[in-house]
Amino acid sequence: MASLFTGCRRQSVPASEQQESKEAKRLLQGIWMDEESETAVFQMKGDSVFYSDSTSMPARFMVVGDTLFMGPDIRYLIVKQTEHVLWFKTKNGETMKFVKGSNEDIEGNEDQFTDKPQILSLTEVLKRDTVAHYDGERYHLYIAVNPTKYKVVRTVVNEDGLEVKNVYYDNIIHLSIFKGAAQLFSRDFRKQFYEQKVPKNFLTQSILNNMEFSKIDAEGFHLNVSLCMPYDASCYLVETVIGFDGKISTKLLEY
């Protein structure tokens, strides 16, 4: 029982508080190449790992026991590690095999590893004008999807099969509704407005993608708002209804 209790206690200690292997970290210093394609994949330098993908964020790495941490929530089981060889398993059980680059490899690839990854903006300014008629009245809706400098960090699997964190710019969507020259409604929408309809773990890594007019009826103006994972088909679609009195209601349509 004492042995079992001790084992459980060890497992509960966060990686940051466990004893990391300084020798393993020393052996990992350098540029690592895919064993089969011989292309540079990542560079270990000091306490940080840098990726050849220009959109991936650097991360702090450490080795604790037989586990390689490449960021606080990304870990791999080490299968084999020597000064020039590194094998580890991904979450899906695939064994990734790397060899350390020679001096010539390092000299030829140093520039591709950056500590300032490219931040991706998925939308240029998108403007849409819509005319709607109801009960003999004419209304004009203006929708503008505007890129911002608000950063969204998403964990993805890159083309080399590694989990990395990419950075994207989120959007703000502006909606104005007019009846003739009179403005009935005006508001900027951010993704946080939909936090009651979309799970937090999805909302954190998603962007406010688009807003499209659907219909007008006695309830008011119906618009479909999509919140999506960047470069992914995963989206939540939320109906946003603007009443004639300016009040807003929302309803989850689909995922």
Salt bridges, closest charged atoms under 4 A:
GLU20 OE2 - LYS22 NZ 3.74
GLU20 OE1 - LYS25 NZ 3.08
GLU20 OE2 - ARG60 NH2 3.50
GLU23 OE2 - ARG26 NH2 2.68
ASP47 OD1 - LYS25 NZ 2.82
ASP73 OD2 - LYS165 NZ 3.27
GLU137 OE2 - LYS179 NZ 3.90
GLU163 OE1 - LYS91 NZ 3.49
ASP188 OD1 - HIS174 ND1 2.74
ASP217 OD2 - LYS215 NZ 3.98
ASP217 OD1 - HIS222 NE2 2.83
GLU219 OE1 - HIS222 NE2 3.53
ASP232 OD2 - ARG154 NH2 2.70
GLU239 OE2 - HIS222 ND1 2.89
GLU239 OE1 - LYS251 NZ 3.82
